[in-house]
């Protein structure tokens, strides 16, 4: 169920930013796969800034680039989807 929720959330994120994207867009499928895979791999460290794991005599440590975020869309993902990281211009000609 978690994987389905993550896939749905990643798809919604893309649709919110690019509503006209085709359902079978290969770049979107690739991005969803990468984002969900990364989320599953870092899920156990959610909320941490850095971690150290020792098994036997071997230590493994790291620092999370986006602590607290489960679905992370990188600059590369934005480029693949042709989604700007800069907001669009807006204006208001109200009464």
C-alpha positions as CSV (number, residue, x, y, z in Angstrom):
1,X,0.0,0.0,0.0
2,X,2.8,2.4,0.8
3,X,4.4,2.0,-2.6
4,X,1.0,2.7,-4.3
5,X,0.6,5.8,-2.2
6,X,4.1,7.0,-3.0
7,X,3.5,6.4,-6.7
8,X,0.2,8.2,-6.6
9,X,1.7,11.2,-4.7
10,X,4.6,11.5,-7.1
11,X,2.1,11.4,-10.0
12,X,0.0,14.1,-8.4
13,X,3.0,16.2,-7.9
14,X,3.8,16.0,-11.6
15,X,0.2,16.6,-12.7
16,X,0.0,19.6,-10.4
17,X,2.9,21.2,-12.3
18,X,2.2,19.8,-15.8
19,X,-1.5,18.9,-16.1
20,X,-1.3,18.2,-19.9
21,X,1.4,15.5,-19.6
22,X,0.3,12.2,-21.3
23,X,-0.4,9.2,-19.0
24,X,2.2,7.2,-20.9
25,X,5.0,9.8,-20.8
26,X,8.3,7.8,-20.5
27,X,10.1,10.6,-18.7
28,X,7.3,10.9,-16.1
29,X,7.4,7.1,-15.5
30,X,11.2,7.3,-15.1
31,X,11.0,10.2,-12.6
32,X,8.2,8.5,-10.6
33,X,10.3,5.3,-10.4
34,X,13.4,7.2,-9.3
35,X,11.7,9.4,-6.7
36,X,9.8,6.4,-5.2
37,X,12.9,4.2,-5.1
38,X,14.9,7.0,-3.4
39,X,12.0,7.5,-0.9
40,X,11.9,3.8,0.0
41,X,15.7,3.7,0.4
42,X,15.8,6.7,2.8
43,X,12.5,6.1,4.5
44,X,14.2,4.6,7.6
45,X,16.2,7.8,8.1
46,X,13.2,10.1,7.7
47,X,13.5,13.1,10.1
48,X,17.2,12.6,10.6
49,X,19.9,15.0,9.3
50,X,22.7,12.5,9.5
51,X,23.1,8.8,10.5
52,X,25.7,6.2,11.3
53,X,25.1,2.4,11.0
54,X,27.6,-0.1,12.3
55,X,27.4,-3.8,11.4
56,X,30.2,-5.9,12.8
57,X,33.4,-3.8,12.4
58,X,32.1,-1.8,9.5
59,X,30.5,1.7,9.8
60,X,28.4,3.4,7.2
61,X,27.3,7.0,7.6
62,X,25.7,9.7,5.6
63,X,24.0,13.1,5.6
64,X,20.6,13.5,4.1
65,X,20.3,16.4,1.6
66,X,16.6,16.9,2.4
67,X,15.8,15.7,5.9
68,X,12.0,15.4,6.5
69,X,11.1,15.1,2.8
70,X,10.1,11.7,1.6
71,X,9.5,12.5,-2.1
72,X,12.4,14.6,-3.5
73,X,12.3,15.9,-7.1
74,X,15.8,17.0,-8.2
75,X,16.9,19.6,-10.8
76,X,17.4,16.6,-13.1
77,X,13.8,15.5,-12.6
78,X,12.6,19.0,-13.4
79,X,14.7,19.0,-16.6
80,X,13.4,15.7,-17.7
81,X,9.8,16.8,-17.3
82,X,10.5,20.3,-18.6
83,X,9.1,21.8,-15.4
84,X,10.6,25.2,-14.4
85,X,11.9,25.5,-10.8
86,X,11.0,29.2,-11.0
87,X,7.4,30.1,-10.5
88,X,5.4,31.6,-13.4
89,X,4.7,35.3,-13.5
90,X,1.3,36.3,-12.1
91,X,-0.7,39.5,-12.0
92,X,-4.0,40.9,-10.8
93,X,-6.0,43.6,-12.5
94,X,-8.7,43.7,-9.8
95,X,-11.3,46.4,-9.3
